[in-house]
Structure formats: C-alpha cells, structure tokens
Amino acid sequence: MELDPVLLSRIQFAFVVSFHAIFPVFTIGLASFIAFLETRGYRSGDPNYFRLSKFWIKVFAVVFGMGVVSGIVMSFQFGTNWSNFAQATANFMGPILSYEVVTAFFLEAAFLGILLFGRDRVPAGVYLFSAYMVAIGTFISSFWILSANSWMHTPAGVELQEGMYQVTSWSAAIFNPSLWYRFAHMGLASFLTGAFVVAAVSAWFLLHKREVDLNRKALSMSLWLILLIAPAQLVVGDLHGLNTLEHQPMKVAAMEGNWETSGNVPLLLFAWPDQEAQTNHLEVGIPGLASLILKHDVEGEVPGLMDVPREEQPPVAIVFWTFRLMVTIGLAMIAFAFIGLWLRRGDRYWRTPWFLKGLTWMGVTPFVAVLAGWFVTEIGRSPWIIQGQMTYAQGVTPSLTGGMALFTLVGYILVYAVVFAAGVYYLLRVFRAGLEDESGSADRDEVERAKRPFSAAHVSFDDAEGSK
Amino acid sequence: MEPFDLTLIWAGIIAFGIMMYVLMDGFDLGVGILFPFAPNEEARDVMMNSVAPVWDGNETWLVLGGAGLLAAFPLVYTILLPALYIGVFLMLAGLIFRGVAFEFRFKSNRSRHLWNIAFAGGSTLAAFAQGVVVGTYVQGIETEGGVYVGGAFDWLTPFTVLTGLGLVAGYALLGSTWTIMKTEGQIQAWARRITPYLLAAVLAVFVVISVWTPFVKEAVFERWFSTLHIIWILPVLALYCAWKIFRSVKQDSDGTPFIATMGLFLFTYLGLLASMWPYVVPPDITLYDAASAWESQLFLLLGLLFVIPFVLVYTAWTYWVFRGKVRPGEGYH
C-alpha cells in the first residue's frame, strides 16, 4: 500500500493539535475560576477562598507547563508538513500566529510569575490584578489562534496575487465571519471544562470526606456556573451551526447525515453513513427536526452532500458521529446541572454519593466533547484546508513522502505517550495530595522564585526510595 | 507604499533572536550535554539548579523565532523546515524530553536516573540537530520555484555531521564555562579541567569548517578572498576569544571564560552571516526574495516593538535575581 503523505500529515496534525488543545482549553477556564476566587477572597477577606485558589493555582501551573511544551511543536507544524499552505497564507497567518506567541510570551513573562510565586511578595491588589491579567491573557491568546483558524473556514479580507494571499483588510481578515461564533463557543467550552474538572475533583474529595467545607464551596460554585453555561452553550452552538450552514453547507450536511437537498429533513439519532453508496443505513430519526433546527421551519430546505462532487464531500461518518458524541455530552452536562439544582433542596448536592460519583466521571467528558467538536469542524471542512480555495493536497509540503510523515507521526505518538503519561500521573498526585498539602504556599527562599510553571507545585513525582 | 526598508529591520530582529537563542539556550543545553560526565549526583543537582530558573525563558526565543520567521521571511520557513523535516522532529523530541526532565527530576526519587538520561540525551540530540541545521544551511538547499525539491536525508552529510558535532562541543563549552562561573569547589575544579579539551574540540571543528567551506562554496571563497577584507577581523576576534578562554581558565578567573565563550560564538556567528549575506536560503534565495508583504511585516513589528524591550528587561531581571554562585542543597526541589 502506498503511504499517503497528505493523510498522514492530517493525522499527525490532528494528533499534535488535539494533544496541545486539551491543556489551554482547561487553563482558560481555570484562570477565570482562579481570578473569581481571588476576587471573592479579596472582597470578603475569607481565607478559605485563598486556600482553594492556592490549590487550583498548583494545578494550573502543571497544566500550563504541559501546554507550553506541546505548543513548541505546533509552531513548526505548518512549515514541516504544510509548507505550500504556509507559504500562500504567510502574510496573514504569520503575524496572527506570532501575535499569539507574543501574547503568551508577554503573559508568561509578567503576570504568570506573580500569580505562581508572588502571593507574599506583592500587595494584595497587585496580586489580584495579576490573576485578572492571566485570565484575560489566556483569552487574548485563544482569540488569535481562533482568528487564524476561523479564517481557514471563512476566508475574508485577502486577495490572491501570484500564489500568495495579500491582506487587503486586516479587520475583515481578523474578524472574519465565523470568528465570534467560534470564539464564543470555545470560550464557553473552556468555562465548562474548568467547571467540570473543579466539580469532579471537589466531588472526589467530598466522597472521601476531605476538607468538606472548602470542597462543598468549590462544588457549589462550579455547579452554579455549569447551570448557567451548559444551557447557554446549547444556544451558542446552535447559532454557530447556523453560521456554518451559511458558509460551509457541506459540513452541516455531513453533521446531519443528509445526502439529498430537501425539506422536512429528520434529525437522525442513529445512522450508518455509507460514503460508497451515498446513503445511510439503519436510520432512526425524528421527522422534520433537522429542518426545524436549521431553518426554524419543518419544511425548511437542508442542503445535501450530493450537491457537490464526491471528491468535495467531507468524510461523512466521522463528522456525523463526532457531532453526536459532542451533543450527547453537552446534554449530559445540562442534565447534571439540573440534577445539581434539584439536589440543593435539602442541601443534598454535596453528600449524595451517586451524584458525586457521577460528577467525578464527568470530569473527563469536557475534554472529549471539545476534541469531538474540533473533529467536526476541521474534518467537516475537508477536502479544503482553506474553505473553497485550497485543498489539503494543494497545501501539503511537496517534498514530503509518506515514509517521512509516518516516521514523525509514530515518533510524536511515542514522545507524547511518555510525556502525557508522566504529566497526567503527576497531576493525579497533585489532586491526591489535595488542599491539605500547603507546601506550595509556604514562604520560599529566593532561589525558589523561578518563573517556571511546574515549580509552583511542590508535590513529589514518585515515592521516596524504599517507601511503600 | 514602502517608506523604509522593513525587510532589513526584520533581518536584524531575526538575526538578533537567533543569537539570543544560541547563547542562552546554548549554555543550558551544554549543561545537559555534560550531565553524564559530572563527578557525582550532587554536582548534577547543582548544575541543574544553576540553569533551572532561566531555561524555559531561553527556549521561548526559539518559538518566537519560528513564528517570526513565518511572518517576516515565509520562504525561509517553508523551505528550511521541509528540507530538515526529520532533523526538526529530532530536535523537538530532544527539547521536549529535556524540558519535561527539568520539571520532574527534582520531584522524583526512584525514577531520578531515568530523568537524568532524558535530560542528557534530549539536550545532546537537540544540540546536534541544531548544528546540523547550520551545516545544511551553509551547504545549500535544493529549491525550484521557491519549493524544496531535495530528498528526506539531504541534510545528513559528512559536513553536517561535523557541524552537528561542532555545535555539541560548542554548547558543552558554553555549559562548562557557565558551570565555572556559577559553582565552586569540586564541581568548579572539574569544569576547569574539561574546558581546555572542549575548547580544543571546538577549535578543531572551527578550523576544518573554515578551511572546508570556502572551497566547497565558491561564493564564500569570493567573499573572503577578494571582496571584503574587513571581515577578516571576525575570525581574528574569535581566535582572540579562544585564547582568552584558555588563559582565563588557568588563571582561576570565574566569569571571564564564559564571557569569552560568548564572544567566540558571537564572532563566529557574525562571520557566518558575513559569508552568506544576502542569501537566506543559499544558494539562490536572498533576503528580499523571501520577505513577506510590507504590510504584514509592519503589522507584526508594531507588536514586537512593544514586547521585545519588555522581554529583555524581564530577562535581565531574572538573571539578576539568580546571580551569584549556586551551592549544593540550595533551593529548587
């Protein structure tokens, strides 16, 4: 079998970017949570907020560190595997991606250091300000990345001259038509991720009767946040879908598993899309609901995949199923939000074991949902790397062979397996050490004032020689 | 629409960024390269402690360089990276392993020896790969219409292996002189002992490459032997620095060997730039061929003008905070 460098490059990019994305998506939400805790603590003077904040800052430090390490790889991917794409889009992508790096750089240089190490060294107000700046910085960083990504879905503000895009309007290119939908959808996803991880860890502590008062507080806060955001995400997701329908109808057709353009299209709960035969098997659907959702009219016409030639259709089954996976998780989140609300009657939400166990398991679902959502939007764009203008095959590095791509793909998987295993293992140790472990907040001598994320967490990686 | 030459400014910024990266990440990679040869585990602790507060700041220059190159000289980015495809992967893998080792070594007990291997191996691999990049660059890259058309292993030649080994030795020299500056007692004595050998290795490679390059590349020969005599000052200054290292190591000076090593790197680097100018992807592509649109260069420059001074001040401040000798058992766990 001939190794296809395009397919292998796509898999590699999907792998390294998925691996990278799970860290920032968590830190963006967590940074805001920390800023919130610091605000409450600052206003009320209640030391409990600071204790919670200190624990979550330790977690933040480790996750941020993993994000930085995996981010280094990302800045080279466009050149190594997608050099034609990089060359054609450099006038826009170059500055935008650089601004992301510069923002992260700036953020790390200034305020992260204070947040991680400066609690006892700067006035309380300055510390609070740093917490806000870190939270805002994570959003600015994601803004640039999402702008670059959105431009690939809805290119604007550029003109193709001699094989290179020239920017004719920076504002049109940066604030391209899908940016704000994506930004809102992603921002809420980050909040949900942060909230569910906090809820899961707090629930786990409560199940083990550790620091009950504090963790009840954290659980309560995260449940209120989820109650607010999980339903809002449904609305924003719907709006984003309508925007996609306008600009990328084939992606929506794949999400719905709809082959022929028609009205009264059912919402498929189950189906086995068959790209060969250009049809679905084993369809189970709710009549007219897809039309109703997308066109707000049961008779509304929904585009079908057969509007375009076979080679311009995205791979339907993956888009169809990852979309359902994302939506299912979203609905489960909403369910947990309302169960939590209901359990507040009689103050039972923090001492109902099945609910706490369920929440603990829900801790991983936001990551799955986020990745599933990215799979939908990215795979749904194919065969286009820039919607309607450049295909993956045109964007790939011409000199790249299948063998080279396979070598690095396997290489990245091996490297990341080691790094990820060590990172997650360590993070679980930080969780297990819990809020009782106050070593991170004790006063440190000067050499400890390193501006490195991980050093804010003082939990040991393994047990001492001979113990256990 | 082009009131001033932004391409030249950007060339300066990128050249400066690369120099910053090489000097700063150079010594902490060097400490990693020397790790297996350190006299004992306590020495390894101290050596790692001496670079722990600053290494990740050093590496951010690499990320900024990568992104800046795409923005200002996209053609360099989109030719160099495909040409060095496997090499870039090896460098990144090395950097990742050593970065993670930094974080976990101090927090581990039973698994410490594994993190030692990851740190030393990753550092050496990354240094070698970077040396290969330099060699490939000097050697020239096969392009057609602005696209790399060579094979997967064009970067792997006797010449690039030599430059790879040369940079490993060079970074090790930066690492050993850094160790002289930052430590005392037994560790410092060890670093003093090995420095002359590392210097000899660096000079050997330096001489071979200097003799080899002008005869391999006609343009470089021209540059050095007929047009620009003033540039002979650069190798002379580099050799003066080498002599200075040799002298100061013997004279029990703590800071001079490191400063002189930085000088050796700086003048060698400038000599390299002088040989290549104005080509950014030899043998065919110049600075101006590779540049992005004027508007794009300007758009990013505005942001960088704001951030770079800030980063420099912050970097200087970090080094100031962590100035002085690092002693066994001190901080950082």
Interface residues (C-beta under 8 A of the other chain):
Chain A: G65 V68 V69 G71 I72 V73 S75 F76 F78 G79 T80 S83 N84 A86 Q87 A90 N91 F92 M93 G94 P95 L97 S98 Y99 E100 V101 V102 F105 F106 E108 A109 A110 M164 Q166 V167 W170 T397 P398 S399 L400 T401 G403 M404 F407 T408 G411 Y412 V415 V418 V419 A422 G423 Y426 R444 D445 E446 V447 E448 R449 A450 K451 R452 F454 S455 H458 V459 S460 F461 D462 D463 A464 E465
Chain B: N49 A52 P53 W55 D56 G57 E59 T60 L62 V63 L64 G66 A67 G68 L70 A71 A72 P74 L75 Y77 T78 I79 L80 L81 P82 A83 Y85 I86 V88 F89 L92 A93 L95 I96 F97 G99 V100 F102 E103 F104 K107 S108 N109 R110 S111 G146 V147 Y148 V149 G150 G151 A152 S292 A293 E295 S296 F299 L300 G303 L304 V307 F310 V311 Y314 T318 V321 F322 V326 E330 G331 Y332 H333
